[in-house]
Amino acid sequence: MERKKLKILITALVIIILIAAGFLAKYYLFQKEEEKGFELDTLFLKVAINQGGSSVNNVKIINTGKKQTFLIKVIELDDLIKPEETSVELDPQEDYSIKLIVNGKDKEPGVYLGELEISAGNKQKIPIILEIQSKEVLFDSNVNLYPQGRDLIPGEKLNAEIKIFDLAGIGRDNVRLTYFIKSFDDRTLVSASEDLVVDGKLDYSRSLDLPKNLRLGNYVFITTTKYKESFGTASVFFKVVEFKEESSSSNNLIIIIITLFSLFFLVFLSLFLYSMFYKDKLLIELQNQYKRELRRQRELIENKEKIGYTKLRGEAERKEYKREIEKIKKQRLKELANLQDKRVKEYNHIKKKSKGNQLKKQLNAWRKKGYNTSVLERKYRIPKAEDIKKKVAEWKRKGYDISVLEKRIKK
């Protein structure tokens, strides 16, 4: 009987601490967010156009406060990007898509930085990266930072992987690569240029030490590839944040309460929740394996599409190529989804009849095996530009109306 009372007391105490921690976290940690009164669907905006080209981009505002008027303006890039409306009034919970009209005019190729400022009592700013390339790009690049998706801290090493592509099939030749880090207040941290020999494709990496006294904020790692009159651009956005935030007394109180609650929760409930938590964690890992493969397949198809697209000239060729690429992408992703469904079913079967260690063993086996996409990539091959040209040429030879074909492809 005493043991039962103790269990009831412990359960009640856990619930009280959980509710108290929730109220405190809501008051101290989320109060500032709620005071903003509106949300945006974009963290930063990246736009790429050819010299003299134009585009239209949208950013959505969601009014989470009372009825209010929003002021919209572009900072630093106001000569290149114009909002369709400079102010808009929204009712509570109403949303509005800001239309940004981008016009390259006679601006020289390069990467230009600015911000979209939206204010209604308080302000939010969205960083804007505008890449302007030459009208014809013969060599282009792609850049990624590793590890991906993680903010950096002052003094940390920035690792960049740069891939340079020969889009026009020029062959072995020299290309001028320039890379630099720039902030949105127009400061350049690093700038260097190198002449590299590219033969079809070149993988290139660079590691740079960020200054220890670097200001916190938003930055962009930029690369440009120059070859004769061709000018290609690539960029990647990243943040520099504090390693250890100086806490106020109220924040320290929250940390203490959350820490005590976590210890209490782990001591009395870890055994009860262990099995469910452990197996769900393995299922998440299985899903992450699938997501990584999906991302890899999309990147692979997009890179090959980018190379093939520049080799096509006619509108019919390009639209037919686009249609073929989309079909291949759907087929590959469908095959991967089917394989994932089989693995999830097998996972659930093992989960019902065995212990967690067998699940972990099977998950490790799947991790080592991967998705064997070589068979998938042979079965659903990316079309070659030459094949598309032959197909369209054959249609013309047989007397097909290509303008009608293009209307069909747009659907």
Kinemage of the C-alpha trace (Angstrom):
@kinemage 1
@onewidth
@group {chain A} dominant
@subgroup {mainchain}
@vectorlist {calphas} color= white
{ca met a 1} P 0.000 0.000 0.000
{ca glu a 2} L 2.804 2.440 0.907
{ca arg a 3} L 4.546 1.610 -2.367
{ca lys a 4} L 1.387 2.442 -4.313
{ca lys a 5} L 1.077 5.793 -2.535
{ca leu a 6} L 4.696 6.573 -3.352
{ca lys a 7} L 4.091 5.900 -7.038
{ca ile a 8} L 1.050 8.201 -7.024
{ca leu a 9} L 3.041 10.940 -5.245
{ca ile a 10} L 5.932 10.655 -7.712
{ca thr a 11} L 3.571 10.782 -10.705
{ca ala a 12} L 1.808 13.873 -9.323
{ca leu a 13} L 5.149 15.572 -8.659
{ca val a 14} L 6.329 14.894 -12.210
{ca ile a 15} L 3.141 16.405 -13.645
{ca ile a 16} L 3.451 19.532 -11.449
{ca ile a 17} L 7.104 20.074 -12.436
{ca leu a 18} L 6.266 19.541 -16.102
{ca ile a 19} L 3.451 22.107 -16.004
{ca ala a 20} L 5.594 24.624 -14.101
{ca ala a 21} L 8.514 24.207 -16.514
{ca gly a 22} L 6.125 24.627 -19.451
{ca phe a 23} L 4.732 27.902 -18.093
{ca leu a 24} L 8.185 29.260 -17.307
{ca ala a 25} L 9.577 28.280 -20.698
{ca lys a 26} L 6.592 29.838 -22.447
{ca tyr a 27} L 6.909 33.068 -20.448
{ca tyr a 28} L 10.673 33.566 -20.690
{ca leu a 29} L 11.672 31.820 -23.922
{ca phe a 30} L 8.721 32.383 -26.237
{ca gln a 31} L 7.414 35.725 -25.053
{ca lys a 32} L 9.714 37.617 -27.375
{ca glu a 33} L 8.645 35.499 -30.353
{ca glu a 34} L 4.970 36.132 -29.648
{ca glu a 35} L 5.575 39.882 -29.388
{ca lys a 36} L 6.683 39.964 -33.024
{ca gly a 37} L 3.061 39.747 -34.082
{ca phe a 38} L 3.784 38.128 -37.440
{ca glu a 39} L 5.586 35.221 -39.045
{ca leu a 40} L 7.447 34.779 -42.326
{ca asp a 41} L 7.719 31.597 -44.379
{ca thr a 42} L 11.300 32.325 -45.476
{ca leu a 43} L 14.530 32.498 -43.450
{ca phe a 44} L 16.593 33.845 -46.344
{ca leu a 45} L 16.025 34.442 -50.050
{ca lys a 46} L 18.392 33.308 -52.804
{ca val a 47} L 17.810 34.425 -56.401
{ca ala a 48} L 19.859 33.530 -59.498
{ca ile a 49} L 19.400 35.235 -62.886
{ca asn a 50} L 21.415 35.823 -66.051
{ca gln a 51} L 22.784 39.258 -66.846
{ca gly a 52} L 19.930 41.476 -67.971
{ca gly a 53} L 17.384 38.841 -66.896
{ca ser a 54} L 14.513 39.072 -64.447
{ca ser a 55} L 12.416 36.936 -62.103
{ca val a 56} L 9.580 37.142 -59.578
{ca asn a 57} L 9.856 35.725 -56.040
{ca asn a 58} L 7.365 35.536 -53.179
{ca val a 59} L 7.658 35.814 -49.399
{ca lys a 60} L 4.573 35.155 -47.264
{ca ile a 61} L 3.599 37.207 -44.182
{ca ile a 62} L 1.250 35.643 -41.620
{ca asn a 63} L -0.296 38.142 -39.204
{ca thr a 64} L -0.357 36.464 -35.772
{ca gly a 65} L -1.298 39.661 -33.925
{ca lys a 66} L -4.056 42.210 -34.136
{ca lys a 67} L -5.019 44.083 -37.307
{ca gln a 68} L -1.949 46.002 -38.415
{ca thr a 69} L -0.191 47.620 -41.363
{ca phe a 70} L 3.071 46.136 -42.619
{ca leu a 71} L 5.760 48.269 -44.250
{ca ile a 72} L 7.929 46.519 -46.844
{ca lys a 73} L 11.257 47.667 -48.236
{ca val a 74} L 14.439 46.276 -49.751
{ca ile a 75} L 17.783 47.390 -48.297
{ca glu a 76} L 20.994 47.639 -50.411
{ca leu a 77} L 19.390 45.937 -53.438
{ca asp a 78} L 16.600 48.459 -54.026
{ca asp a 79} L 17.980 49.220 -57.515
{ca leu a 80} L 17.611 45.552 -58.493
{ca ile a 81} L 14.674 44.262 -56.438
{ca lys a 82} L 11.344 46.053 -56.052
{ca pro a 83} L 8.394 44.906 -53.895
{ca glu a 84} L 5.091 45.126 -55.761
{ca glu a 85} L 3.546 46.757 -52.681
{ca thr a 86} L 5.396 48.842 -50.089
{ca ser a 87} L 2.666 48.449 -47.454
{ca val a 88} L -0.216 46.100 -46.743
{ca glu a 89} L -2.884 45.945 -44.023
{ca leu a 90} L -3.771 42.510 -42.644
{ca asp a 91} L -6.480 41.259 -40.316
{ca pro a 92} L -5.626 38.760 -37.526
{ca gln a 93} L -4.483 35.392 -38.973
{ca glu a 94} L -4.597 36.806 -42.502
{ca asp a 95} L -1.626 36.153 -44.773
{ca tyr a 96} L -0.172 37.948 -47.775
{ca ser a 97} L 2.450 36.993 -50.365
{ca ile a 98} L 4.949 39.774 -50.993
{ca lys a 99} L 5.839 39.765 -54.690
{ca leu a 100} L 9.471 40.782 -55.283
{ca ile a 101} L 10.309 41.759 -58.856
{ca val a 102} L 13.982 41.171 -59.696
{ca asn a 103} L 15.494 42.926 -62.720
{ca gly a 104} L 19.197 42.508 -63.548
{ca lys a 105} L 19.202 45.542 -65.866
{ca asp a 106} L 22.791 46.283 -66.949
{ca lys a 107} L 24.343 45.109 -63.684
{ca glu a 108} L 27.680 43.332 -64.019
{ca pro a 109} L 27.772 39.614 -63.149
{ca gly a 110} L 28.493 38.939 -59.488
{ca val a 111} L 26.885 38.116 -56.131
{ca tyr a 112} L 25.030 40.963 -54.443
{ca leu a 113} L 23.729 40.979 -50.859
{ca gly a 114} L 20.868 42.836 -49.268
{ca glu a 115} L 17.872 42.436 -46.978
{ca leu a 116} L 14.086 42.498 -47.128
{ca glu a 117} L 12.801 44.500 -44.149
{ca ile a 118} L 9.234 44.005 -42.922
{ca ser a 119} L 7.998 46.120 -40.042
{ca ala a 120} L 4.776 46.510 -38.089
{ca gly a 121} L 5.693 48.012 -34.711
{ca asn a 122} L 8.816 45.837 -34.724
{ca lys a 123} L 11.021 44.638 -37.579
{ca gln a 124} L 12.146 41.403 -39.159
{ca lys a 125} L 14.789 41.182 -41.840
{ca ile a 126} L 15.292 38.433 -44.415
{ca pro a 127} L 18.780 38.201 -45.956
{ca ile a 128} L 18.769 38.280 -49.769
{ca ile a 129} L 21.456 36.732 -51.999
{ca leu a 130} L 21.229 37.812 -55.649
{ca glu a 131} L 23.461 35.932 -58.092
{ca ile a 132} L 23.879 37.455 -61.563
{ca gln a 133} L 25.647 35.244 -64.101
{ca ser a 134} L 26.725 35.994 -67.671
{ca lys a 135} L 24.164 35.322 -70.401
{ca glu a 136} L 26.059 32.182 -71.387
{ca val a 137} L 27.762 30.156 -68.649
{ca leu a 138} L 30.439 27.760 -69.912
{ca phe a 139} L 31.899 26.785 -66.537
{ca asp a 140} L 29.808 26.810 -63.371
{ca ser a 141} L 30.327 25.756 -59.765
{ca asn a 142} L 28.445 24.326 -56.813
{ca val a 143} L 29.523 24.884 -53.203
{ca asn a 144} L 28.636 23.182 -49.907
{ca leu a 145} L 29.843 23.736 -46.346
{ca tyr a 146} L 30.587 20.804 -44.051
{ca pro a 147} L 29.140 19.756 -41.722
{ca gln a 148} L 25.924 20.850 -43.424
{ca gly a 149} L 23.092 22.636 -41.663
{ca arg a 150} L 25.164 23.731 -38.659
{ca asp a 151} L 25.938 27.251 -37.489
{ca leu a 152} L 29.580 28.254 -36.985
{ca ile a 153} L 31.235 30.041 -34.083
{ca pro a 154} L 34.051 32.633 -34.101
{ca gly a 155} L 37.478 30.991 -34.469
{ca glu a 156} L 36.009 27.796 -35.937
{ca lys a 157} L 37.180 26.291 -39.221
{ca leu a 158} L 34.952 26.694 -42.265
{ca asn a 159} L 35.184 23.723 -44.640
{ca ala a 160} L 33.981 24.279 -48.192
{ca glu a 161} L 33.621 21.719 -50.957
{ca ile a 162} L 33.563 23.287 -54.424
{ca lys a 163} L 32.607 21.417 -57.588
{ca ile a 164} L 33.406 23.028 -60.947
{ca phe a 165} L 31.571 21.816 -64.075
{ca asp a 166} L 32.393 22.172 -67.761
{ca leu a 167} L 28.853 22.859 -68.987
{ca ala a 168} L 29.736 23.368 -72.647
{ca gly a 169} L 32.064 20.391 -73.169
{ca ile a 170} L 35.052 22.635 -73.814
{ca gly a 171} L 37.569 20.132 -72.499
{ca arg a 172} L 40.740 20.659 -70.493
{ca asp a 173} L 41.302 24.373 -69.917
{ca asn a 174} L 42.165 27.002 -67.287
{ca val a 175} L 39.403 28.588 -65.214
{ca arg a 176} L 39.807 31.467 -62.766
{ca leu a 177} L 38.132 30.550 -59.441
{ca thr a 178} L 37.515 33.329 -56.933
{ca tyr a 179} L 36.125 32.626 -53.468
{ca phe a 180} L 35.354 34.961 -50.599
{ca ile a 181} L 33.283 35.349 -47.432
{ca lys a 182} L 31.081 38.395 -47.161
{ca ser a 183} L 28.673 39.795 -44.564
{ca phe a 184} L 25.393 41.532 -45.260
{ca asp a 185} L 26.830 44.849 -44.077
{ca asp a 186} L 29.315 44.688 -47.001
{ca arg a 187} L 32.392 43.444 -45.098
{ca thr a 188} L 34.687 40.967 -46.854
{ca leu a 189} L 36.485 38.550 -44.513
{ca val a 190} L 38.457 36.499 -47.026
{ca ser a 191} L 39.103 36.945 -50.718
{ca ala a 192} L 41.358 34.852 -52.958
{ca ser a 193} L 41.644 33.782 -56.604
{ca glu a 194} L 43.261 30.751 -58.205
{ca asp a 195} L 43.742 29.491 -61.759
{ca leu a 196} L 42.616 25.868 -61.935
{ca val a 197} L 42.752 23.332 -64.734
{ca val a 198} L 39.327 21.795 -65.334
{ca asp a 199} L 38.829 18.721 -67.472
{ca gly a 200} L 35.085 18.044 -67.492
{ca lys a 201} L 34.698 18.323 -63.729
{ca leu a 202} L 36.881 19.329 -60.798
{ca asp a 203} L 36.327 18.712 -57.088
{ca tyr a 204} L 38.080 21.318 -54.986
{ca ser a 205} L 38.065 21.937 -51.230
{ca arg a 206} L 39.091 24.829 -49.028
{ca ser a 207} L 39.366 25.188 -45.217
{ca leu a 208} L 39.387 28.680 -43.741
{ca asp a 209} L 39.808 29.750 -40.109
{ca leu a 210} L 37.173 32.260 -39.041
{ca pro a 211} L 38.578 35.156 -36.958
{ca lys a 212} L 38.152 34.692 -33.206
{ca asn a 213} L 36.784 38.232 -32.902
{ca leu a 214} L 34.307 37.768 -35.762
{ca arg a 215} L 30.997 39.551 -35.288
{ca leu a 216} L 27.930 37.377 -34.860
{ca gly a 217} L 25.454 37.423 -37.704
{ca asn a 218} L 24.716 36.250 -41.236
{ca tyr a 219} L 27.414 35.545 -43.817
{ca val a 220} L 27.763 34.120 -47.322
{ca phe a 221} L 30.533 31.981 -48.807
{ca ile a 222} L 30.725 32.931 -52.496
{ca thr a 223} L 32.529 31.412 -55.478
{ca thr a 224} L 32.778 32.743 -59.030
{ca thr a 225} L 34.152 30.950 -62.093
{ca lys a 226} L 35.551 33.140 -64.879
{ca tyr a 227} L 36.371 31.788 -68.329
{ca lys a 228} L 36.736 34.317 -71.169
{ca glu a 229} L 33.326 36.075 -71.268
{ca ser a 230} L 31.650 33.397 -69.160
{ca phe a 231} L 30.966 34.221 -65.506
{ca gly a 232} L 29.323 31.649 -63.191
{ca thr a 233} L 28.351 32.118 -59.538
{ca ala a 234} L 27.575 29.970 -56.515
{ca ser a 235} L 26.953 30.832 -52.874
{ca val a 236} L 25.952 29.317 -49.553
{ca phe a 237} L 24.416 31.094 -46.566
{ca phe a 238} L 25.598 30.463 -42.992
{ca lys a 239} L 25.347 32.006 -39.532
{ca val a 240} L 27.997 32.801 -36.953
{ca val a 241} L 26.632 32.398 -33.409
{ca glu a 242} L 27.893 32.504 -29.832
{ca phe a 243} L 29.464 29.366 -28.402
{ca lys a 244} L 28.159 30.078 -24.914
{ca glu a 245} L 25.478 32.636 -24.322
{ca glu a 246} L 25.762 34.909 -21.297
{ca ser a 247} L 22.675 34.096 -19.261
{ca ser a 248} L 20.632 36.513 -17.221
{ca ser a 249} L 19.400 35.508 -13.758
{ca ser a 250} L 16.006 34.571 -15.189
{ca asn a 251} L 17.597 32.365 -17.832
{ca asn a 252} L 19.719 30.692 -15.163
{ca leu a 253} L 16.552 29.973 -13.193
{ca ile a 254} L 15.008 28.298 -16.240
{ca ile a 255} L 18.120 26.200 -16.792
{ca ile a 256} L 18.121 25.058 -13.146
{ca ile a 257} L 14.420 24.145 -13.220
{ca ile a 258} L 14.718 22.276 -16.539
{ca thr a 259} L 17.847 20.449 -15.321
{ca leu a 260} L 16.177 19.341 -12.076
{ca phe a 261} L 13.095 18.252 -13.944
{ca ser a 262} L 15.188 16.295 -16.463
{ca leu a 263} L 17.050 14.453 -13.700
{ca phe a 264} L 13.843 13.683 -11.845
{ca phe a 265} L 12.150 12.503 -15.003
{ca leu a 266} L 15.068 10.288 -16.033
{ca val a 267} L 15.440 8.649 -12.593
{ca phe a 268} L 11.789 7.659 -12.130
{ca leu a 269} L 10.526 7.146 -15.668
{ca ser a 270} L 13.479 6.023 -17.791
{ca leu a 271} L 12.865 2.310 -17.175
{ca phe a 272} L 9.165 2.666 -17.970
{ca leu a 273} L 9.746 4.545 -21.231
{ca tyr a 274} L 12.978 2.830 -22.300
{ca ser a 275} L 11.568 0.239 -24.656
{ca met a 276} L 9.257 2.614 -26.523
{ca phe a 277} L 11.859 5.382 -26.765
{ca tyr a 278} L 14.644 3.083 -27.929
{ca lys a 279} L 12.603 1.482 -30.684
{ca asp a 280} L 11.157 4.817 -31.870
{ca lys a 281} L 14.690 6.176 -32.050
{ca leu a 282} L 15.673 3.299 -34.334
{ca leu a 283} L 12.657 4.006 -36.547
{ca ile a 284} L 13.727 7.654 -36.817
{ca glu a 285} L 17.204 6.517 -37.863
{ca leu a 286} L 15.637 4.310 -40.546
{ca gln a 287} L 13.640 7.297 -41.795
{ca asn a 288} L 16.774 9.479 -41.772
{ca gln a 289} L 18.578 6.911 -43.943
{ca tyr a 290} L 15.722 7.186 -46.423
{ca lys a 291} L 15.730 11.003 -46.367
{ca arg a 292} L 19.497 11.125 -46.967
{ca glu a 293} L 19.123 8.887 -50.013
{ca leu a 294} L 16.232 10.993 -51.335
{ca arg a 295} L 18.351 14.141 -50.958
{ca arg a 296} L 21.301 12.472 -52.681
{ca gln a 297} L 19.140 11.364 -55.609
{ca arg a 298} L 17.630 14.842 -56.034
{ca glu a 299} L 21.061 16.500 -55.988
{ca leu a 300} L 22.423 13.941 -58.460
{ca ile a 301} L 19.537 14.486 -60.891
{ca glu a 302} L 19.672 18.290 -60.551
{ca asn a 303} L 23.425 18.416 -61.243
{ca lys a 304} L 23.102 16.220 -64.329
{ca glu a 305} L 20.069 18.191 -65.476
{ca lys a 306} L 22.008 21.441 -65.164
{ca ile a 307} L 24.828 20.090 -67.340
{ca gly a 308} L 22.525 18.638 -70.001
{ca tyr a 309} L 20.202 21.642 -70.170
{ca thr a 310} L 22.934 24.019 -71.363
{ca lys a 311} L 23.694 21.741 -74.341
{ca leu a 312} L 20.177 22.165 -75.723
{ca arg a 313} L 19.171 25.152 -77.799
{ca gly a 314} L 15.593 24.917 -79.074
{ca glu a 315} L 12.605 25.493 -76.784
{ca ala a 316} L 11.133 22.137 -77.804
{ca glu a 317} L 14.391 20.334 -76.921
{ca arg a 318} L 14.592 21.973 -73.509
{ca lys a 319} L 10.960 21.303 -72.611
{ca glu a 320} L 11.130 17.690 -73.739
{ca tyr a 321} L 14.346 17.286 -71.712
{ca lys a 322} L 12.634 18.812 -68.688
{ca arg a 323} L 9.671 16.440 -69.097
{ca glu a 324} L 11.979 13.398 -69.355
{ca ile a 325} L 13.942 14.485 -66.269
{ca glu a 326} L 10.746 14.869 -64.212
{ca lys a 327} L 9.560 11.418 -65.296
{ca ile a 328} L 12.902 9.825 -64.304
{ca lys a 329} L 12.860 11.644 -60.955
{ca lys a 330} L 9.342 10.380 -60.156
{ca gln a 331} L 10.273 6.825 -61.129
{ca arg a 332} L 13.403 6.795 -58.979
{ca leu a 333} L 11.707 8.337 -55.966
{ca lys a 334} L 8.778 5.916 -56.303
{ca glu a 335} L 11.176 2.949 -56.323
{ca leu a 336} L 12.923 4.298 -53.221
{ca ala a 337} L 9.558 4.818 -51.495
{ca asn a 338} L 8.558 1.212 -52.242
{ca leu a 339} L 11.841 -0.068 -50.809
{ca gln a 340} L 11.367 2.100 -47.713
{ca asp a 341} L 7.833 0.719 -47.227
{ca lys a 342} L 9.216 -2.833 -47.300
{ca arg a 343} L 11.850 -1.934 -44.717
{ca val a 344} L 9.308 -0.293 -42.414
{ca lys a 345} L 7.064 -3.368 -42.632
{ca glu a 346} L 10.031 -5.608 -41.833
{ca tyr a 347} L 10.982 -3.269 -38.964
{ca asn a 348} L 7.472 -3.478 -37.475
{ca his a 349} L 7.495 -7.262 -37.861
{ca ile a 350} L 10.784 -7.556 -35.942
{ca lys a 351} L 9.573 -5.042 -33.351
{ca lys a 352} L 6.534 -7.218 -32.514
{ca lys a 353} L 8.446 -10.484 -32.198
{ca ser a 354} L 11.886 -9.560 -30.877
{ca lys a 355} L 13.938 -7.283 -28.656
{ca gly a 356} L 15.584 -3.963 -29.416
{ca asn a 357} L 19.044 -5.433 -30.024
{ca gln a 358} L 17.795 -7.321 -33.095
{ca leu a 359} L 16.242 -4.102 -34.434
{ca lys a 360} L 19.556 -2.331 -34.008
{ca lys a 361} L 21.380 -5.186 -35.734
{ca gln a 362} L 18.992 -5.031 -38.711
{ca leu a 363} L 19.291 -1.234 -38.885
{ca asn a 364} L 23.096 -1.465 -39.016
{ca ala a 365} L 22.786 -4.032 -41.811
{ca trp a 366} L 20.560 -1.666 -43.805
{ca arg a 367} L 22.960 1.223 -43.159
{ca lys a 368} L 25.896 -0.767 -44.579
{ca lys a 369} L 23.854 -2.057 -47.513
{ca gly a 370} L 22.430 1.353 -48.431
{ca tyr a 371} L 19.784 1.439 -51.163
{ca asn a 372} L 21.834 -0.149 -53.981
{ca thr a 373} L 20.910 2.698 -56.314
{ca ser a 374} L 23.277 1.566 -59.067
{ca val a 375} L 20.546 -0.784 -60.324
{ca leu a 376} L 17.994 2.011 -59.956
{ca glu a 377} L 20.172 4.478 -61.879
{ca arg a 378} L 20.709 1.994 -64.696
{ca lys a 379} L 17.003 1.183 -64.916
{ca tyr a 380} L 15.943 4.832 -64.960
{ca arg a 381} L 18.815 6.582 -66.768
{ca ile a 382} L 19.066 10.348 -67.032
{ca pro a 383} L 18.467 11.203 -70.716
{ca lys a 384} L 21.424 12.540 -72.682
{ca ala a 385} L 21.161 15.876 -74.468
{ca glu a 386} L 22.133 14.150 -77.723
{ca asp a 387} L 19.194 11.711 -77.400
{ca ile a 388} L 16.742 14.576 -76.868
{ca lys a 389} L 18.110 16.397 -79.903
{ca lys a 390} L 17.676 13.268 -82.032
{ca lys a 391} L 14.137 12.743 -80.746
{ca val a 392} L 13.016 16.296 -81.548
{ca ala a 393} L 14.805 16.179 -84.908
{ca glu a 394} L 12.979 12.930 -85.723
{ca trp a 395} L 9.642 14.553 -84.839
{ca lys a 396} L 10.431 17.443 -87.174
{ca arg a 397} L 11.504 15.061 -89.937
{ca lys a 398} L 8.200 13.195 -89.659
{ca gly a 399} L 6.313 16.464 -89.922
{ca tyr a 400} L 5.121 16.910 -86.340
{ca asp a 401} L 3.995 20.424 -85.426
{ca ile a 402} L 6.598 21.305 -82.754
{ca ser a 403} L 4.576 24.297 -81.502
{ca val a 404} L 1.698 21.928 -80.744
{ca leu a 405} L 4.197 19.596 -79.030
{ca glu a 406} L 5.329 22.409 -76.778
{ca lys a 407} L 1.754 23.129 -75.739
{ca arg a 408} L 1.341 19.487 -74.826
{ca ile a 409} L 4.547 19.475 -72.728
{ca lys a 410} L 3.450 22.527 -70.732
{ca lys a 411} L 0.458 20.690 -69.339
